[in-house]
Structure formats: C-alpha cells, structure tokens
C-alpha cells in the first residue's frame, strides 16, 4: 500500500522508498567508516541511527563515522528516510572494526652485526596504534625457546638480550598486539 499526502491544489507526494540499502562496512582501527542509502520521493529527510537511537547531526544520505576504534565493532546502524507521507527504515547493517595489522616494530642498528660476546643486546620500539605492543620475544636459530623482551609501558621502547654462539645466529624478534597480530624482524649476529 502506497501512502500519499496531497495539498489542497491536487499535488500529491508518496511515501519514500529505499532503492539501495546501506551495506555493512569493515575497516581498520583509526579509519573512517562510510555508509550510504539511496531513496526516491519528494521532500526527503534522513536520520541515521546507532543501535536504534538517533545519531545527532547525522541527517544526510551518507554517514561517516570518523576514526572508529575496536570498541565500535558490532555497532548496528540504520537510517530512517521520511517525508510528509511517511517514514521507512532501512535494514540494519553492522560496522566491523578489524585489527589485522601487527605492531610497528623498529629494530635499532644493522640487520647484520658482528659481535664479540656471547650476548647480543637488541633495542628498538614496538608500538600498536600509538600504544606499546602487548608482548615482545626473540628466538634464535642456535638456541631453543624464546627470550622475553622488556617494553617501556610509556614509550614502547624495548630491550632484549639474546644469547649467541660462534658463527652466524639468526635472531627473530616478534612483537604482538592484544589481538595476537604479530610483526617480525630478523637480525643476523655473527660471533667471531
């Protein structure tokens, strides 16, 4: 049933119709999330909703949520399109914020090093979205297991001491964020 509203002079307008529903969006933390709707009808107005509640100032066919974070993931969004003849509400869509990138890992010094002692001190920084990485370990091609690094909780600067043996030692440094996403860098240390 199509609703119409007519003025006293025979001009009628029908209820809005949504011709293109909003689509679900997946973005990385810190990115903008954009949604859109297409509707037909006269004198249209729009009101975007987050989990059923109106979003202040979100009154156009497009909605941009700036710099979304992991806490925004799972938010349901919809839009009400209205005119004097009635209101239609779009299907709800979900915002997904997915952190798939590991921390930014910077290792100080050269990737290939000569050492004269049986311990190599490695320094650098490990940051994830401006915060220190959740964990940092190093493993060596010449020794079993992992060595935990010390990460400064304020700056993300780290230091890690790794045992080395005579010859070439490939040391892999792994930084992980809270979601388990990892970044790795390798250093080859040759004990002479």
C-alpha positions in Angstrom: 0.0 0.0 0.0 1.5 3.3 -1.0 0.7 6.3 1.2 0.2 9.7 -0.4 -0.3 13.2 1.0 -2.0 15.8 -1.1 -2.2 19.5 -0.7 -5.5 21.4 -1.4 -4.4 22.0 -5.0 -4.1 18.4 -6.2 -0.3 18.0 -5.7 0.4 14.7 -4.1 3.6 13.1 -2.8 4.1 9.4 -1.9 5.9 7.8 1.0 9.7 7.4 0.4 11.1 4.2 -1.0 14.6 3.0 -0.3 16.2 1.9 -3.6 19.6 1.0 -2.3 20.0 -0.3 1.3 23.2 0.6 3.3 25.9 -2.0 3.2 27.9 -3.5 6.1 31.4 -2.0 6.4 34.7 -3.4 7.6 37.6 -1.1 8.4 40.8 -1.0 10.5 41.0 0.9 13.8 41.5 4.6 13.2 39.9 4.6 9.8 36.7 6.4 8.8 33.6 4.2 8.2 31.2 5.4 5.5 27.6 4.3 4.9 25.1 5.4 2.4 21.5 5.0 1.3 19.6 5.8 -1.8 15.9 6.7 -1.7 13.2 8.1 -4.0 10.4 10.5 -3.1 9.9 14.2 -2.6 10.9 16.3 0.4 13.1 13.6 1.9 14.8 13.9 5.2 17.2 11.4 6.8 18.1 10.3 10.3 20.8 7.8 10.9 20.5 5.5 14.0 23.1 3.6 16.1 21.6 0.6 17.7 18.1 2.1 17.2 19.0 5.5 18.7 19.3 8.7 16.6 22.8 10.0 15.9 23.0 13.7 16.5 23.6 15.6 13.3 23.5 12.5 11.0 20.8 13.8 8.6 22.1 13.2 5.1 22.0 10.2 2.7 25.6 9.4 3.8 27.1 8.8 7.2 30.8 9.0 8.0 31.9 7.8 11.4 35.4 9.2 11.9 38.3 7.3 13.3 36.4 4.2 14.5 38.0 2.0 17.1 37.8 -1.7 18.1 35.1 -0.8 20.7 32.9 0.4 17.8 32.9 -3.1 16.2 29.5 -4.7 16.2 27.5 -1.5 16.1 24.3 -1.8 14.2 23.4 1.2 12.0 20.2 2.0 10.1 18.6 5.1 8.6 15.1 6.4 8.7 14.0 8.2 5.5 11.0 10.5 5.9 8.7 12.9 4.2 5.2 14.2 4.9 3.7 11.0 3.6 5.6 8.7 6.0 8.8 7.1 7.1 10.7 4.0 6.0 13.6 2.5 7.9 16.5 0.7 6.2 17.8 -2.7 7.0 20.3 -2.7 9.9 23.9 -3.1 8.9 26.9 -3.9 11.1 30.1 -2.0 11.5 33.1 -4.3 11.9 36.4 -2.9 13.1 39.1 -5.5 12.5 42.7 -5.1 13.7 44.7 -7.4 11.4 47.9 -5.4 11.4 50.6 -6.2 13.9 52.5 -3.6 15.8 55.0 -1.3 14.2 58.4 -2.9 15.0 61.6 -0.9 14.7 64.9 -2.6 15.5 67.8 -0.3 16.1 71.1 -1.0 14.3 72.1 -3.0 11.3 70.3 -6.2 10.2 73.7 -7.9 10.1 76.1 -7.5 13.0 79.4 -8.8 14.3 79.6 -9.4 18.0 82.5 -10.3 20.3 80.5 -11.5 23.3 78.0 -14.4 23.7 75.1 -12.0 24.4 73.5 -9.6 21.9 71.6 -6.6 23.2 68.8 -5.6 20.8 66.9 -2.3 21.2 64.1 -0.6 19.3 60.4 0.2 19.7 57.2 -1.8 19.3 54.0 0.3 19.0 50.5 -0.7 18.2 48.2 2.3 17.4 50.4 4.5 19.5 50.5 2.1 22.5 53.3 -0.3 23.5 53.0 -3.8 22.0 51.4 -6.4 24.3 54.4 -8.7 24.1 57.9 -9.0 22.6 60.0 -12.1 22.3 63.2 -13.1 20.5 64.1 -16.6 19.2 67.5 -17.7 17.9 68.3 -20.2 15.2 71.1 -21.5 17.5 69.2 -21.8 20.9 65.8 -23.4 21.7 63.0 -21.4 23.2 62.2 -17.7 23.4 63.6 -14.8 25.4 61.1 -12.2 26.6 61.9 -8.5 26.0 61.3 -5.6 28.3 58.9 -3.0 26.9 58.7 0.5 28.3 55.0 1.0 29.1 55.1 4.7 28.2 57.2 4.8 25.0 57.1 1.3 23.6 60.9 1.3 23.6 62.3 -2.2 24.2 65.5 -4.0 25.1 66.1 -7.7 24.8 69.3 -9.7 25.4 69.7 -12.8 23.3 72.4 -15.5 23.7 74.6 -16.1 20.6 77.1 -18.9 19.8 80.1 -18.9 17.5 79.1 -18.4 13.8 76.0 -16.9 12.3 72.9 -16.6 14.6 69.6 -15.6 13.0 67.5 -13.9 15.7 63.8 -13.3 15.1 62.1 -10.6 17.1 58.3 -10.9 17.3 56.0 -8.2 18.6 52.3 -8.9 19.2 49.3 -6.7 19.9 46.5 -7.6 22.3 44.6 -9.4 19.4 47.6 -11.7 18.7 48.5 -10.0 15.4 52.3 -10.2 15.0 55.1 -8.4 13.3 58.6 -9.9 12.9 62.1 -8.6 12.2 65.3 -10.6 11.9 68.9 -9.8 12.9 71.9 -11.9 11.9 74.6 -11.8 14.5 77.9 -13.4 13.9 80.1 -14.2 16.9 83.7 -14.0 16.0 
